[in-house]
Amino acid sequence: MIVTVVSIAVILAGVWGLTRYQRIRKTEKWIGQLANPAHSKAMEAMDLLSEQGVGVREKLRHVIESGAKQSQWRSAELLGELGKPQDADILVRLLKAEDPDSRAAAALALGKLGATEAIQPLQALVTNRKEALAVRCAACRALALLNRCA
């Protein structure tokens, strides 16, 4: 009887470990696809990542910190959907990125996360006449979302 229980426990642990390993490998593959110049492939990866859940937020934060333009704005966009208020810190830093797409995605993500601590930096983007129009619009939309959250 004990041998049977131990055997079942070992099998279940093995299945769990294998499933976890496969999920991690798929997540890494899809994270790599965020930089794909084929927008359809990157969007497919974004959809698949949004369904993953476990561990995706940390990987997205890492991609944002890496500074790769294509991956950065897509990761910020996903973090706005999957993230938590604790992710606001990295998105606020991304508001100063060189790439306007990354700044716009970060601004909107902050609004979606309800990051009221980002109100000042977002207001600064909206009022900066030298800022790209898309970034100013995203920051304005984020402020509107935050006003709704307050």
N, C-alpha and C positions, 0 to 999 in steps of 0.2 A: 504494500500500500504506500509506504513512504517513498519507495523507489519510483512509483508511478507519479506521485505528486511532485517529486523533485524533477523527474523527466519532463513533465508538463511545464513546470516553472522554467526550466532551461530552454525549452522550445519557445515559450512565450517571450522570454527575454531576448532570444535570438531574433525572433520575428520583429519585436519592437526595435531592436538595434538596427536591423537591416532596413526597416521602414524609415527610421530616423536618418540613417545615412543617405538613403535615396532622396529624401526630402531636402536635405542639405545640399546635395549635388545638384538637384534641379534648381534650387534657389540660386546657387552660385552661377549656374548656366544662364538663368534669366536675368540676373544682375548684370552679367556680361553683355547681354543683348540690349541693355539700355543705351549703350553707345553705338548701336547699329545705325548706320546712315539711312537704311531703309526704314522709314517711319512706321510702316505696317508691322515690321518685325519687332521694333521697339515697343509699339503699342500692345502687341500681343504679349510681350514679356511683362509689361505693366499690368495687364489684366491677370495674368497668371500669378504674378507676385502678390497682387491684392487679395488673392484667394489663399495664399500660403499662411499668412498670419505669423506663426512662430519664427522668431529671429529675424524677420524681414526689416523691422525698424532699425536695428543696430547695423545691418548691412547697408541700408540706405544712408544712414548717418556717415558711415565710412566712405561711401561713394561721394557724398557731398564734400567731405573733407579732402578727398583726393584731388578735386579741382578740375576734373575732366568735364568740359562744357556740356556735351550732349547728355552724358549720364547725370550731370549735376542737376540740371533743370528738371529732368524727368524724375529723378529721385526726390527732389523737393516737392514736386507735384504729388507724388505717391505718399510722401510723408504727411502732406496735408490731408490725405484721405485716411491713412492708417495710423498716423502718429498720435501722440499724447501731448498734453500741455508741456511736459518736460522737454520736448523736442524743439521748443521755441528758441532756445539758446543758439542752436546751430543754424536755424533759419534766419535769425536776426543777423548773425555774422554773414550769411549768404547775401543779405541785402547790399553788401559792399563788394560783391563779386564783380569782376571785370565784364562778364557776359550779361547783357540786359535780359536775355531769356531766363537766366538763373535768378536774377533779381526779381523779375516779375513773378516767377513761380514761387519764390520764397515769400514774397509779399502776400500772395493769395493764400498760400498754405497757412501763414500766420493767422489770417482771418478765419479760415476754416477750423483751426485749432482753438480759436477763442483766446488767443494770446494777447491779453490786454497790456502786458508789459511792452508790447511792440508798438503801441500807439504813437509814441514820439518819433521813432525812426520811420514809421509809415507816413506820418504827417510831413516829415522832412522830405520824403520822396515825392509826395504829392505837390508840394510847393516849390520844388527845385525845377526851375524852368529849363535847365540844361539836361535834365533827365529825359530818357527816351519816353515817348508818349505811352507805349505799351506798359512800361514800368509804372508810370504815374497812374494810369487807369487801373492796373492791378492793385496798387496801393490804396487807391480810392475805394475799390470794391472790397478790399480787406477791411478798411475802416468802417464801411457800411455793415459788413458782417459782424464786426466787433461791437458796433453800436447796438445791433440787434441782440448780441449776447449779453450786454451789460444790464 
